[in-house]
């Protein structure tokens, strides 16, 4: 779901899956817990200095996208890099950072094209966006260089109790924790279409302009149904975004 203007059709080269400049890369350094540090151990990468490694990896990507044949950073050092396929978009796709700690917000402002957090409280989204854009200005960039996005799990159900039970099953299967615990650390929106719309509108009012929705459903049939229900909300969310932009 995109809260701003509609996405233009692809004008990229012909192929089985041409992105035509629509690709956005989102990265994160991981966080303590079962979905963070253990993955580093499995990959045999050190947990320490993971943020510096991530930032330098993104710098390496951008150098390659610009046609560089070598890269010599503090962590990554490569010489005689063979030519690679050039990106559709000059300079490569935008890179958004997921993270909302003060350090992540500062790094977003300094080095990244967008911000994709998942705060449970829309007020925290507004505060974080202000901090990231302030960091961008401090780094000599424009505040508008930071694209504001939101990552949120959504479940639309006319039966509120049934919807919460289904979302709880999703939370336990995906994260190994009950819904009540997940809601304390991630943006999760459940309820009727009107209730979900009102909650998403709060994030749009807080500044979000791109909404990345994860369907809180476990089977394909339900996922397709949820996708259709969420698609029906797009015009109303866009309307809220236009109004918020006009009054901001």
C-alpha positions as CSV (number, residue, x, y, z in Angstrom):
1,X,0.0,0.0,0.0
2,X,1.3,3.4,-0.9
3,X,-0.1,6.4,0.9
4,X,1.1,8.9,-1.7
5,X,0.7,9.2,-5.4
6,X,0.1,6.1,-7.4
7,X,3.0,4.1,-8.7
8,X,3.8,4.6,-12.4
9,X,3.8,1.6,-14.7
10,X,7.1,0.0,-15.3
11,X,9.1,1.4,-18.2
12,X,12.1,-0.9,-17.6
13,X,13.8,-3.3,-20.0
14,X,11.9,-6.3,-21.1
15,X,12.3,-9.4,-19.1
16,X,10.4,-11.9,-17.0
17,X,10.2,-9.6,-13.9
18,X,11.2,-6.0,-14.9
19,X,11.2,-3.7,-11.9
20,X,11.5,-0.5,-14.0
21,X,13.0,1.5,-11.2
22,X,10.4,0.5,-8.6
23,X,12.7,-1.6,-6.5
24,X,13.4,-0.4,-2.9
25,X,15.9,-2.1,-0.7
26,X,15.3,-2.2,3.0
27,X,18.0,-3.2,5.5
28,X,18.5,-3.7,9.2
29,X,21.3,-4.8,11.4
30,X,19.2,-7.2,13.6
31,X,18.3,-7.0,17.2
32,X,18.9,-9.1,20.3
33,X,16.6,-12.0,20.6
34,X,15.7,-15.2,18.7
35,X,15.3,-13.3,15.4
36,X,18.6,-11.4,15.6
37,X,21.7,-12.5,17.2
38,X,21.3,-16.3,16.5
39,X,21.2,-15.6,12.8
40,X,24.6,-14.0,13.1
41,X,25.9,-17.1,14.8
42,X,24.5,-19.3,12.0
43,X,26.1,-17.0,9.4
44,X,29.4,-17.0,11.3
45,X,29.5,-13.2,11.4
46,X,30.4,-11.3,14.5
47,X,27.6,-9.6,16.3
48,X,29.9,-6.8,17.3
49,X,30.1,-3.8,15.0
50,X,27.1,-5.0,13.0
51,X,25.9,-1.5,12.4
52,X,29.2,-0.4,10.9
53,X,29.3,-3.5,8.8
54,X,25.8,-2.8,7.5
55,X,26.6,0.8,6.6
56,X,29.7,-0.1,4.8
57,X,28.0,-2.9,2.9
58,X,25.4,-0.4,1.7
59,X,28.3,1.9,0.7
60,X,29.8,-1.0,-1.3
61,X,26.5,-1.6,-3.1
62,X,26.2,2.0,-4.1
63,X,29.8,2.1,-5.3
64,X,29.1,-1.0,-7.5
65,X,25.8,0.5,-8.8
66,X,27.8,3.6,-9.8
67,X,30.2,1.4,-11.8
68,X,33.2,1.3,-9.4
69,X,35.8,-1.5,-10.0
70,X,37.2,-1.4,-6.5
71,X,36.2,-0.6,-3.0
72,X,38.4,-0.1,0.1
73,X,36.6,0.5,3.3
74,X,37.5,-0.3,6.9
75,X,35.8,-3.7,6.7
76,X,35.3,-4.5,3.1
77,X,38.2,-4.4,0.6
78,X,37.9,-5.4,-3.0
79,X,40.0,-4.8,-6.0
80,X,39.5,-5.6,-9.7
81,X,35.7,-6.0,-9.3
82,X,34.3,-7.3,-12.7
83,X,31.6,-5.3,-14.4
84,X,28.1,-6.0,-13.2
85,X,24.6,-5.3,-14.5
86,X,23.9,-1.6,-14.1
87,X,20.8,-0.6,-12.2
88,X,17.8,0.9,-14.0
89,X,17.8,3.9,-11.7
90,X,20.9,6.1,-11.7
91,X,22.8,5.4,-8.5
92,X,20.9,2.2,-7.8
93,X,17.6,1.7,-5.9
94,X,16.8,3.7,-2.8
95,X,17.9,2.0,0.4
96,X,15.7,2.4,3.5
97,X,16.8,1.6,7.0
98,X,14.6,-0.3,9.5
99,X,15.2,0.8,13.1
100,X,14.1,3.4,15.6
101,X,16.8,3.7,18.2
102,X,18.5,7.1,18.5
103,X,21.5,5.7,16.7
104,X,19.4,4.2,13.9
105,X,17.6,7.5,13.4
106,X,20.9,9.4,13.2
107,X,22.3,6.9,10.7
108,X,19.1,7.1,8.7
109,X,19.5,10.9,8.4
110,X,23.2,10.7,7.5
111,X,23.2,7.8,5.0
112,X,19.9,6.4,4.0
113,X,17.1,7.2,1.5
114,X,14.2,6.2,3.7
115,X,13.0,5.0,7.0
116,X,10.9,1.9,7.5
117,X,10.1,1.3,11.3
118,X,7.3,-0.5,12.9
119,X,6.4,1.4,16.1
120,X,3.3,0.3,18.0
121,X,2.3,4.0,18.8
122,X,1.8,6.4,15.9
123,X,3.1,9.2,18.2
124,X,6.5,7.5,18.3
125,X,6.5,7.4,14.5
126,X,6.1,11.2,14.4
127,X,8.8,11.7,16.9
128,X,11.2,9.4,15.1
129,X,10.6,10.9,11.7
130,X,11.4,14.4,13.1
131,X,14.6,13.1,14.6
132,X,15.7,11.3,11.4
133,X,15.0,14.4,9.3
134,X,16.8,16.6,11.7
135,X,19.8,14.3,11.4
136,X,19.6,14.6,7.6
137,X,19.7,18.4,7.8
138,X,22.6,18.2,10.3
139,X,24.4,16.1,7.7
140,X,23.9,18.6,5.0
141,X,21.0,16.9,3.3
142,X,17.4,18.0,2.9
143,X,14.8,16.7,5.3
144,X,12.7,15.5,2.4
145,X,15.6,13.2,1.3
146,X,14.2,10.8,3.9
147,X,11.2,8.8,2.6
148,X,8.8,8.0,5.5
149,X,7.5,4.5,5.4
150,X,5.8,2.1,7.8
151,X,5.9,-1.6,8.3
152,X,2.7,-3.0,9.8
153,X,0.9,-6.3,10.2
154,X,-2.8,-6.0,9.4
155,X,-5.8,-8.2,9.8
156,X,-9.3,-7.1,8.8
157,X,-12.2,-9.0,10.3
158,X,-15.8,-7.9,10.9
159,X,-15.8,-10.2,14.0
160,X,-13.3,-8.4,16.3
161,X,-12.8,-11.4,18.6
162,X,-12.2,-13.8,15.7
163,X,-9.8,-11.4,14.2
164,X,-7.7,-11.1,17.3
165,X,-7.7,-14.9,17.7
166,X,-6.5,-15.3,14.1
167,X,-3.8,-12.6,14.6
168,X,-2.7,-14.3,17.8
169,X,-2.3,-17.5,15.9
170,X,-0.3,-15.7,13.3
171,X,1.9,-14.0,16.0
172,X,2.6,-17.3,17.7
173,X,3.4,-19.1,14.4
174,X,5.6,-16.3,13.1
175,X,7.3,-15.0,16.2
176,X,6.7,-17.6,18.8
177,X,4.9,-15.1,21.1
178,X,1.3,-14.1,21.8
179,X,-0.3,-11.2,20.2
180,X,-0.3,-9.1,23.4
181,X,3.5,-9.4,23.5
182,X,4.0,-8.7,19.8
183,X,1.8,-5.6,20.0
184,X,4.2,-4.1,22.5
185,X,7.1,-4.1,20.0
186,X,5.6,-4.0,16.6
187,X,2.8,-2.1,14.7
188,X,-0.1,-4.5,14.5
189,X,-3.6,-3.3,13.4
190,X,-6.7,-5.5,13.7
191,X,-10.4,-5.0,13.5
192,X,-13.1,-4.1,11.0
193,X,-12.2,-2.2,7.9
194,X,-13.2,1.1,9.4
195,X,-11.2,0.4,12.6
196,X,-8.1,-0.6,10.5
197,X,-8.5,2.5,8.4
198,X,-8.7,4.8,11.4
199,X,-5.5,3.3,12.8
200,X,-3.6,3.5,9.6
201,X,-4.8,7.1,9.2
202,X,-3.1,7.9,12.5
203,X,0.2,6.8,11.1
204,X,-0.4,8.8,7.9
205,X,-1.2,11.8,10.0
206,X,2.1,11.2,11.8
207,X,4.0,11.4,8.5
208,X,4.0,7.9,6.9
209,X,3.7,8.0,3.2
210,X,4.5,4.4,2.2
211,X,2.8,1.6,4.0
212,X,4.3,-1.9,3.7
213,X,1.6,-4.3,4.9
214,X,2.2,-7.8,6.1
215,X,-0.9,-9.9,6.0
216,X,-1.6,-11.4,9.5
217,X,-2.8,-14.7,7.9
218,X,-1.3,-18.1,7.7
219,X,-3.0,-19.8,4.7
220,X,-3.1,-18.8,1.1
221,X,-6.9,-18.4,0.9
222,X,-7.1,-16.1,3.8
223,X,-4.1,-14.1,2.6
224,X,-5.8,-13.5,-0.7
225,X,-9.0,-12.4,1.1
226,X,-7.0,-10.1,3.3
227,X,-5.1,-8.6,0.4
228,X,-8.4,-7.7,-1.4
229,X,-9.8,-6.2,1.8
230,X,-6.7,-4.1,2.3
231,X,-6.6,-3.0,-1.3
232,X,-10.1,-1.6,-0.8
233,X,-8.7,0.8,1.8
234,X,-6.0,2.3,-0.5
235,X,-8.1,5.2,-1.9
236,X,-9.2,6.3,1.6
237,X,-5.6,6.1,2.9
238,X,-4.3,8.1,-0.1
239,X,-7.0,10.7,0.6
240,X,-5.8,11.1,4.2
241,X,-2.2,11.5,2.9
242,X,-3.2,14.2,0.5
243,X,-5.1,16.1,3.2
244,X,-2.2,15.7,5.6
245,X,0.3,16.9,3.1
246,X,-1.9,19.9,2.3
247,X,-2.3,20.9,5.9
248,X,1.3,20.2,6.9
